[in-house]
């Protein structure tokens, strides 16, 4: 029996013995191995914030199988059970898979930002000069302190002063509440999604050295997966799959970097500073970077300074940068699953280093609705509140 017939025969046995096989007749094998494609998709698998969770989870493995992608980076697959389901359903299409569940530690109380000694000079000045000010009028209190107690305020330690400002901006309604917020022990909010990072990396081709590294992050546990993927014709590539920090609703940032954007930038720089893996031809960075450029009148910028960190570090974006590119949003106002105030932005990216010798193209994927039956009626849904990006390397 020839080698080719042996491979086909073994494949048929595997299919026959596996109940969870996803039929992928449209793209049963990579396209003659002359293309190598990389797909990123923020799946938004959160039943509390994105509609049609169960229906979307059910069709996602088949959609990934039919995409023709060779390497897939998924974000926001929050539940360990969902990660296992996707991994199991796709084990014949993507035999090389990596994800690692992370769990949040119980948040420890943090020391108060201010001591009584820190605030005593300001308090004495307040009593002397602002005693007749309405104690519930935060604006009037602020004006009085600025006019009469500037030296005392300037002398407050920076961490304490920032806390006072944060308490005022956070809605404290009187001087007692402002001081109490900064002189009491603080307990940080627990990590969202029980601290899981939500990342999955899937590959048709052998994947070695896969590891997950967590970022210092607030609210959501952000991380990246790094691995080396080996293609029989293109050689080896270092693949990094990640999701960077984004602003969480109206939540006040209380992390290590001062602002939401500061945390996002720190994570981006961590990836840029990574030493390249040994003996790889290029690096592919895939994921929701919570950042993207403004393009024309339709696409708004998001954390553009963060996106520019990658641009100036010579990461190439085949979806945006070619002269004939026609970029379109990945977070889109017309997606029925996005928030009502959503604007068009590009936050999902597949970026390449050492791209000069590569022939690349990119397209938006998972941007058409799928149909499902509910209560006997046919309905439509988007696959997520994000659309995906698929970049292809040609030989």
C-alpha positions in Angstrom: 0.0 0.0 0.0 1.4 3.5 -0.9 2.1 6.1 1.7 -0.8 8.3 0.4 -3.3 5.4 0.6 -2.1 4.5 4.1 -2.7 8.1 5.3 -6.2 8.1 3.7 -7.1 4.7 5.2 -5.9 5.8 8.7 -7.9 9.0 8.4 -11.1 7.1 7.5 -10.6 4.9 10.5 -10.3 8.0 12.8 -13.4 9.5 11.4 -15.4 6.4 11.8 -14.4 6.0 15.4 -15.1 9.6 16.5 -18.6 10.8 17.3 -17.7 14.4 17.6 -16.0 14.8 14.2 -16.9 18.1 12.6 -17.6 17.4 8.9 -15.3 19.7 7.0 -15.8 18.6 3.4 -15.4 22.1 2.1 -11.8 22.4 3.3 -10.8 18.9 4.2 -7.1 19.6 3.7 -5.0 22.7 3.5 -5.0 24.2 0.0 -2.1 22.1 -1.5 0.1 23.4 1.3 1.0 26.4 -0.7 -0.9 28.7 1.6 -0.7 29.2 5.3 -3.5 31.0 7.0 -4.0 32.6 10.4 -7.3 33.4 11.9 -8.2 35.5 15.0 -11.7 35.7 16.4 -13.1 37.2 19.6 -15.9 34.8 20.2 -17.6 36.8 22.9 -18.8 33.6 24.7 -20.3 35.4 27.7 -23.9 34.6 28.3 -24.4 37.6 30.5 -23.2 40.3 28.0 -23.6 38.9 24.5 -26.9 37.5 23.2 -27.5 34.0 21.7 -24.6 32.5 23.6 -25.8 28.9 23.4 -26.6 29.1 19.7 -23.3 30.7 18.9 -21.3 28.1 20.9 -23.1 25.3 19.1 -22.1 26.5 15.6 -18.7 27.9 16.3 -16.7 24.6 15.9 -18.2 24.0 12.4 -17.6 27.6 11.4 -13.9 27.2 12.4 -13.6 23.9 10.5 -15.1 25.5 7.4 -12.9 28.6 7.6 -10.0 26.9 5.9 -7.7 28.4 8.5 -4.5 26.6 9.5 -3.9 28.4 12.8 -6.7 29.9 15.0 -6.4 32.2 17.9 -9.7 32.5 19.9 -10.4 35.0 22.6 -13.2 35.2 25.2 -14.0 31.5 25.4 -14.4 32.0 29.1 -15.8 28.7 30.4 -13.4 25.8 30.8 -16.3 23.5 29.6 -16.6 25.5 26.4 -12.9 25.4 25.8 -13.0 21.6 26.2 -16.0 21.3 23.9 -14.3 23.3 21.1 -11.1 21.4 21.5 -12.8 18.1 21.4 -15.0 18.9 18.5 -12.1 20.1 16.4 -9.5 17.5 17.4 -9.3 16.0 13.9 -9.3 19.3 12.1 -6.8 21.0 14.5 -4.9 18.1 16.1 -2.6 20.6 17.9 -4.4 22.6 20.5 -3.4 24.6 23.6 -5.3 26.4 26.3 -4.7 26.8 30.0 -7.4 27.7 32.5 -6.3 30.4 35.0 -8.2 31.0 38.3 -8.4 34.2 40.3 -6.9 34.3 43.8 -9.0 35.7 46.6 -8.3 39.5 46.5 -6.3 40.7 49.5 -7.2 43.9 51.3 -4.9 46.8 50.3 -3.6 49.4 52.8 -5.4 52.7 52.9 -4.1 55.2 50.4 -4.1 58.0 53.1 -3.3 58.1 56.8 -4.7 60.6 59.2 -1.4 62.4 59.3 -1.5 62.8 55.5 -4.8 64.6 55.6 -4.4 66.6 58.9 -3.0 69.8 57.4 -5.7 69.9 54.7 -8.4 69.1 57.3 -7.3 71.9 59.5 -7.2 74.3 56.6 -10.7 73.1 55.6 -12.1 73.8 59.1 -10.5 77.2 59.2 -11.5 78.4 55.8 -14.3 76.3 54.5 -16.3 75.6 57.6 -19.4 77.3 56.2 -19.3 75.4 52.9 -22.2 73.0 52.4 -20.6 69.6 53.3 -22.6 67.9 50.6 -21.5 70.3 47.8 -18.4 68.6 46.4 -17.9 71.3 43.8 -18.0 74.1 46.4 -15.6 72.2 48.7 -13.2 71.7 45.8 -13.2 75.4 44.9 -12.7 76.5 48.5 -9.8 74.1 49.0 -8.2 75.2 45.8 -8.5 78.9 46.8 -7.4 78.6 50.4 -5.5 75.3 50.9 -3.4 74.8 47.9 -0.1 74.4 49.8 -1.7 71.8 52.1 -3.1 69.9 49.1 0.2 70.0 47.3 1.9 68.5 50.4 -0.3 65.4 50.4 1.6 62.2 49.1 0.8 61.5 45.5 -0.9 58.1 46.1 -3.2 59.7 48.7 -3.9 62.7 46.5 -4.8 60.4 43.5 -7.2 58.5 45.8 -9.0 61.7 46.8 -9.4 62.7 43.2 -10.6 59.3 42.4 -13.2 59.4 45.2 -14.5 62.7 43.9 -14.7 61.5 40.3 -16.2 58.2 41.5 -19.2 60.0 43.0 -18.5 60.7 46.6 -21.1 63.2 47.7 -19.6 64.8 50.8 -16.2 65.6 52.5 -16.7 62.7 55.0 -17.2 60.2 52.2 -14.2 61.5 50.3 -11.9 61.1 53.3 -13.4 57.8 54.4 -12.9 56.3 50.9 -9.1 56.9 51.2 -8.4 56.2 54.9 -10.1 52.8 54.9 -8.5 49.5 53.9 -9.5 48.7 50.3 -10.5 45.3 48.9 -9.9 45.2 45.1 -12.8 43.8 43.0 -12.6 40.1 42.2 -11.4 39.1 38.7 -14.1 38.7 36.1 -14.9 35.3 34.7 -13.3 33.7 37.8 -9.9 34.8 36.5 -9.9 32.6 33.4 -8.0 34.2 30.5 -10.3 32.9 27.7 -7.6 32.2 25.1 -7.3 29.1 22.8 -4.7 28.4 20.1 -5.5 25.7 17.5 -3.3 24.4 14.7 -3.4 22.0 11.8 0.4 21.7 11.9 2.7 20.6 14.7 3.0 23.1 17.5 5.8 23.0 20.0 6.8 24.8 23.2 3.3 26.2 23.8 3.0 28.2 27.0 0.7 30.7 28.6 2.0 33.8 30.3 -0.3 36.1 32.3 -0.1 39.9 32.4 -0.4 42.1 35.4 -4.0 43.1 34.7 -7.0 44.6 36.4 -10.6 43.3 36.2 -10.0 40.6 33.5 -7.0 38.3 33.6 -5.2 39.1 30.4 -2.5 36.8 29.0 -0.8 35.6 25.9 -0.1 32.1 24.4 3.3 31.7 22.7 4.1 28.7 20.5 6.2 27.6 17.5 4.2 26.2 14.6 6.0 24.0 12.0 4.8 24.1 8.4 6.2 21.5 5.9 7.0 24.1 3.2 7.0 27.5 4.9 9.2 26.4 7.8 8.6 27.6 11.4 6.8 30.6 12.7 6.4 31.9 16.2 2.7 32.5 17.0 1.5 34.7 19.8 -2.2 34.6 20.6 -3.5 37.3 23.0 -6.2 39.7 24.2 -5.1 43.0 25.7 -6.9 45.1 28.3 -9.9 47.1 27.3 -12.0 49.6 29.3 -14.7 47.8 31.3 -17.9 49.8 31.2 -18.0 52.6 33.8 -15.6 50.8 36.1 -12.9 53.0 37.6 -9.4 51.7 36.9 -7.6 50.6 40.1 -4.7 48.6 38.6 -1.0 49.0 38.6 -0.6 51.3 35.6 -2.7 54.4 36.4 -5.2 54.2 33.5 -6.8 51.5 31.3 -4.7 52.7 28.3 -1.5 52.5 30.5 -2.2 48.9 31.2 -2.9 48.1 27.5 0.3 49.8 26.5 2.4 47.9 29.1 1.0 44.6 27.8 1.7 45.6 24.2 5.3 46.6 25.1 5.8 43.2 26.9 5.0 41.4 23.6 7.2 43.7 21.6 10.1 43.1 24.0 9.8 39.3 23.8 13.0 37.8 22.4 12.2 35.9 19.2 12.0 32.1 19.4 15.0 30.3 18.1 15.2 29.3 14.4 11.9 30.8 13.4 11.4 32.7 10.1 8.9 35.2 11.4 6.4 36.1 14.2 2.6 36.2 13.9 0.7 38.2 16.5 -3.0 37.4 16.6 -5.7 38.7 18.8 -8.0 41.5 20.0 -5.4 44.2 20.8 -8.1 46.7 22.1 -6.4 49.2 19.7 -6.5 50.2 16.1 -6.1 53.2 13.8 -8.7 55.7 12.6 -9.3 55.2 8.8 -11.2 57.7 6.7 -14.5 59.0 8.0 -16.1 55.6 8.9 -13.6 53.9 11.2 -12.8 55.5 14.5 -9.4 55.1 16.2 -9.1 53.2 19.5 -6.0 53.4 21.7 -4.1 54.6 18.6 -0.9 55.2 20.6 -0.9 51.5 21.6 -1.5 50.4 18.0 1.4 52.6 16.9 3.7 50.7 19.3 3.4 47.7 17.1 3.6 49.7 13.9 6.9 51.4 14.9 8.2 48.0 16.1 7.8 46.8 12.4 4.7 44.7 12.8 3.0 44.5 9.4 -0.8 44.5 9.1 -1.9 43.0 5.7 -5.6 43.9 6.4 -4.8 47.6 6.6 -1.4 48.6 5.1 -1.4 47.4 1.5 -2.1 50.2 -1.0 -5.1 48.3 -2.4 -6.5 47.4 1.0 -10.1 48.3 1.8 -10.2 47.9 5.6 -13.5 47.3 7.4 -14.5 47.3 11.0 -14.2 44.3 13.3 -16.3 46.0 16.0 -19.2 47.4 14.0 -22.2 49.5 14.8 -24.4 47.5 12.4 -23.6 44.2 14.2 -26.8 43.4 16.1 -24.8 41.9 19.0 -22.8 45.1 19.8 -23.8 47.6 22.3 -26.2 50.3 21.3 -23.5 53.0 21.4 -20.9 51.0 19.5 -18.9 52.8 16.7 -16.9 51.2 13.9 -13.4 50.2 15.0 -10.7 47.7 14.1 -9.4 46.0 17.2 -8.7 42.5 16.0 -5.5 42.0 14.1 -3.1 39.5 12.5 0.3 41.1 12.4 3.6 39.8 11.0 7.3 40.6 11.6 10.0 39.9 9.0 7.3 40.4 6.4 9.4 41.8 3.6 9.8 38.4 1.9 6.2 37.3 2.5 3.3 37.5 0.1 0.2 38.2 2.3 -3.5 39.0 2.0 -6.2 39.4 4.6 -9.9 39.4 4.8 -12.7 39.8 7.3 -14.5 36.6 8.3 -17.5 35.5 10.4 -19.2 38.7 9.4 -22.3 37.0 7.9 -25.2 35.8 10.1 -26.0 32.1 10.6 -29.5 30.7 11.0 -30.9 28.6 13.9 -34.3 27.3 15.0 -35.8 28.5 18.3 -39.4 27.7 19.4 -40.1 26.3 15.9 -39.0 29.6 14.2 -36.0 30.3 12.0 -33.9 33.1 13.4 -30.5 34.8 12.5 -27.6 35.7 14.7 -24.1 37.1 14.3 -21.3 34.7 15.4 -20.1 37.3 18.0 -20.1 41.0 18.8 -16.8 41.0 16.9 -16.0 39.9 13.4 -12.8 37.9 12.7 -9.7 38.5 10.6 -8.0 35.8 8.5 -4.6 36.5 7.0 -3.0 34.2 4.4 0.6 33.7 3.5 1.2 32.6 -0.1 4.0 30.8 -1.8 
